[in-house]
């Protein structure tokens, strides 16, 4: 086992078995990847009347619980706290979405312990994902040593090079979870959000005629005010007005000030430096070779 797996889990197999008997465990997990529209999917699932989406019990507005993984050495929540999140939710399909579960040892543990859990995973061109992550780093965690992309990559090399191994993760999910594995491409979400979310609802066996408000709004679309302070302000205002408790509320369009600021500050996508793109292609194309071949995708194009 590597450090990616929360090893406390394996020491609590008896507890997990008891929680499964009490139906106090997730029915499905969203496992990744970062920058594949997971916030939008999370919000769309959360708004369904027959779905319960867990949030972090100790960090307000945080959707990622990261219970099954320990990818950055952070202290994870206890098994007791985790399974309490799913207790006493009658007539609800229960789930959570953490983008840190996309590692073989984590998925193997999940399958071993949860057995019949369903898995949802989004895929996007890894080159686009990493460039987007760098922009996110600059915007939300300004640090001079990470402004230059190559410095950022070097400072996060271990994490980045253990991520986006599509060949390994996609085919492992197919093998482990079979018909309980649902995958989507970011371009599907971008081009046909209504069709995508209806298909996810069908996969979870809930009413697929329900239409969430998120289909009309972009969640986490790029804008200048994408900062922690702005997020907190938006979340607090949205929660008071609409009783929402999400970091990015899909109902922010109802707040005139928020809508006005976002409209003023929409930023045009920046062109990618060819040196950065070629550098990333050299690293990630081999990690996605069979995945790209299976779906007839091009590492130079969005998907």
Secondary structure, DSSP 8 states (H G I E B T S, - for coil): --TTB-TTTGGGHHHHHHHHHTT-S-SEEEEE-TTSSHHHHHHHHHTSTTEEE---SSSTT------SB-TTS-----HHHHHHTTSS-TT-EEEEE-TT--SHHHHHHHHHHHSS-EEEEEE--HHHHHHHHHHHHHHHS--GGGTSHHHHHHHTHHHHHTS--HHHHHHHHHHHHGGGEEEEEHHHHHH-HHHHHHHHHHHTTS-TT---GGGGS-SS--BTT-SHHHHHHHHHHHHHHH----SS-TTGGGSHHHHHHHHHTB-------HHHHHHHHHHHTGGGHHHHHHHT--TTS--
